[in-house]
Amino acid sequence: MSDALDQLEVLVRAEREAISALDSERVEQFSVKKEELFAQLFAQSPEHRQVHRSRLERVIRDLRQNGVLLAHARDILRDGLRAAAPRLNENSYLPLRRSGFPGIAISTVG
């Protein structure tokens, strides 16, 4: 488990750099690798995972922060596309304003 967790910790940091650089290809590659690493972690017994609980909690916190960064990157891209194509309307693939539906809250503290 420690090897998968070591890799996951490194990957989450690298993912944050890729998000900041708006490198969608690397972010996608990291998401595939994260799934593989989490599959390895979930294959371990709950008792074994408990030994590494504090590290897992740190990784989860960092993943939440990356999720927030991804949401901001998405909004930046949407706003850039909106500015580049001001004639888009409500019926297009890129609405000019947000929908009337409330957003989903993401907890960054657990």
RAWONOR-V841076 format. One record per pair of residues at least 24 apart in sequence whose ideal C-beta (glycine too) atoms are under 10 Angstrom apart, sorted by the first residue. I is the first residue (numbers start at 1). GAP is how many residues later the second one is. If there is no record, write none. Layout:
I GAP
I GAP
This chain:
1 39
1 40
1 42
1 43
1 44
1 47
1 48
1 50
1 51
1 54
1 55
2 46
2 49
2 50
2 53
3 34
3 37
4 32
4 33
4 34
4 35
4 36
4 37
4 38
4 39
4 40
4 48
5 32
5 35
5 36
5 39
5 44
5 47
5 50
5 51
5 53
5 54
6 31
6 49
7 26
7 27
7 29
7 30
7 33
8 25
8 26
8 28
8 29
8 30
8 32
8 33
8 47
8 48
8 51
8 54
8 55
9 28
9 46
9 47
9 49
9 50
9 53
11 26
11 48
11 52
12 25
12 46
12 47
12 48
12 49
12 50
12 51
12 53
12 54
13 49
13 53
15 47
15 48
15 51
15 54
15 55
16 46
16 47
16 49
16 50
16 53
16 54
18 48
18 51
18 55
19 46
19 47
19 48
19 49
19 50
19 51
19 53
19 54
20 46
20 49
20 52
20 53
21 52
22 51
22 54
22 55
23 50
24 46
24 49
24 53
27 39
27 42
27 43
27 46
30 36
31 39
34 25
34 29
34 32
38 25
57 53
60 50
61 46
61 47
61 48
61 49
64 42
64 43
64 44
64 45
64 46
65 41
65 43
67 39
67 40
67 41
68 38
68 39
68 40
70 36
71 32
71 33
71 35
